[in-house]
């Protein structure tokens, strides 16, 4: 019963999660998007939620070794949290890590 309650709470929080990027990430992302260097965030969110069947709860945008990266946390339907790193230029998944729901 507590497992089910935790899943319900996590799902509820996910529904109300703000998907906005932090200010510095937002500025960097906007600049890269305007210059045509990265995919639009909306298309990346749609792809991730569709392919991994879940709800995006957190997004970070960074530049790592000259490469633009979207780091996304996704609450999947089974209650697990998946952390994905995507190449922001072509949407390729570079790394995925899953945690079991509690």
N, C-alpha and C positions, 0 to 999 in steps of 0.2 A: 504494500500500500504506500509506504513512504517513497519507494522508487517511482511509482506512478505520480505521486504528488510533486516530486522534484522535477519530473519531466514536464508536467503541466506548468509549473512555475517558470521553468526555463523557456518553454514555448511562449508563455504570456509575455515574458520580458523581451523575447525576440520580436514579438509583434510590435512592440513599442520602442524598439531600439532605434536610435538615431544613426543614420547611415552616413552622416557628414564626416568628412575628413578633418583632422586638426588643421588649424589655420596655416601653419607653415607647409604641411603636406598639400593642403588645398591650393595654395599659391603655386607651388612647384608643379602640381598636376595640371592646373589651368594653363600655365605657361607651356608645358609640354604638349598639351592637347591643342592649343592654339597654333603651335608650330607643326602640328601633324606628326608628332613623335610617338604618341601613345594612342591606344584605343579609348573610346569614351567609357567612363565608369559604368554608365547604364547598360551598355552592351556586355561588359564583363560580368556585372551582377546577374543579368538575365542568363548568361551562359552557365555560370557557376550554379545558380539555383536550379536550373533545369537539369544539368548533367549530374549533379550530386544530390539532388532532391532534398533541399533544405532551405533555410532562411539565413541570409547574411546578417550577422549581428555586429561585425566589426570589420573595418577596412583601414589599412594603412598604405600609404604611397611613399616609396623611397627610391633613392638612387643608390645602387649597390655596385661598386666596381664599374661605374659607367653605364650600368644597365638599369632601366626603370622597372620597378617591381610593384605589383599590387599584392599585398599580404592580406588575406581574407580569412576571417573566422566564420564558420558556417555551422548552424545548429541543424543537424540532420533529423529526418523524421523518426529515426530510431532512438533519438536522445543523445547521440554521440556528437561531440564537437570535432569538426575537421578544420585544420589550419592549412591553407593552401598558399603557395607562392606562385604567382603567375608573371610571366614576362608581359609587361604592359604594352609592348610594341605589337606582339602577334597573338597574345592570349594563351600561349603555351603554358601548361602546368609544369613548373620546375621542381616542385616538391609538394608532397602532401603528407600530413601527419594527422592521425585520428586518436582521439581520447575516448575512452568508454564513458557513457553517461553514469551518473551516480544515483 
